[in-house]
Amino acid sequence: MRVESEAQLAEAVRDAGGALAVRGGGTRPVGRCLGEPLEVGISGITLYEPGALTLVVGAGTSLAEVEAAIAAEGQRLPFEPANWGPVLGVEGVSTVGGVVAANVSGPRRVQAGACRDSLIGVRFVDGRGQVVKNGGRVMKNVTGYDLVKLMAGSWGTLGVMSEVAFKLLPAAPAQATVVIDLPAGAAPVALAAALGSPFDVSGAGWVPGVGAVVRVEGLSESVSYRAGELRKLLEQFGPVRVEEEGSAAIWASLRDLEPFIDKPGDLWRFSVKPSEASEIVARLGGEVLLDWGGGLIWALLPEGSEARALAAPYSGHATCMRGSAGVTFEPEPAPIATLTTALRAQFDPRGILNPGRMG
């Protein structure tokens, strides 16, 4: 079933006789997708005010369309969303609603925050088929909940988004990447030094075949100065070079997990304390990518690997993004599980929206 308006969406949910598997462009098939497919095709930019750095867009609008429109005005989404379709082995078009539902946040999160931090308003249909509006440009709040933050990362289990509103940022005219020749396990210490410096780092990670990478963005003269200072700071950790022309390609590769595309194995995502990253990488083995200074570990492991057991002990959570794991998402601690159950009962009392997807 495909809906192309908010009214159609509300009717479809209201009249549903059983579970609905909500999807946008189908590029993030993470977790169990049970029930009748409900494809959200509500698309189009409904409001764009470049002077106010504000964008309102239908949830089914393609991410590529949005990025092209705002790039023409010299602006960008601050959180640098990734396209996971190729690495997850699926075809489809990444949509804005899917980005928000999964709270997809790229390397710039260390500077600009996550997707939810750029989200200023939502419209969605709850499990009763009622339209709910909250925050920003949608003008109406629902007392007691910050629904804008709740919807980001809910994977369609609390409501089906029809419209989202973002705050934007001007695009940086220049960027450079400082590359340190280090193995993955040694990278977090160097990345922490860069992130703790006063040089306004907008990305810090480790990429196979490249090394530890640190990005700076902004005006050309400022970028050159900060890259030079970071180079001097990071020479203590290993051989250092500065990439300018190839900088954007490095971060696109890290953002979209290009080194793992078309490679067999289970793909895991660990969100942990950066101080734990080196030990976790050593215990996991396999191939890894690091982001957020080591706070995000992507690991490609042999099929059927008990990744959580291999990585233990660790703080944070792990998600099987592609593979045969019995439990895709990290089981929630009891107090959080109680809160989650109460929220779902409030917004989806029939339990029809993506049931079991995060279970």
Buried (B, 14 or more C-beta within 10 A) or exposed (E): EEBBEBEBBBBBBEEBEEBBBBBBBBBBBBBBBEBEEBBBBBBEBBEBEBEEBBBBBBBBBBBEBBBEBBEEBEBBBBBBBBBBBBBBEBEBBBBBBBBBBBBBBBBBBBBBEBBBBBBBBBBBBBBBBEBBBBBBBBEEBEEEBEBBBBBBBBBBBBBBBBBBBBBBBEBBEBBBBBBBEBEBBBBBBBBBBBBEBEBEBBBBBBBBEBBBBBBBBBEEEBBBBBBBBBBEBBEEBBEBEBBBEEBEEBBBBBBBBBBBEEEEBBBBBBBBEBBBBBBBBEBBEBBBBBBBBBBBBBBBBEEEBEBBEBBEEBEBBBBBBBBEBEEBBBEBEEEEEEEBEEBBEEBBEBBBBBBBBBB
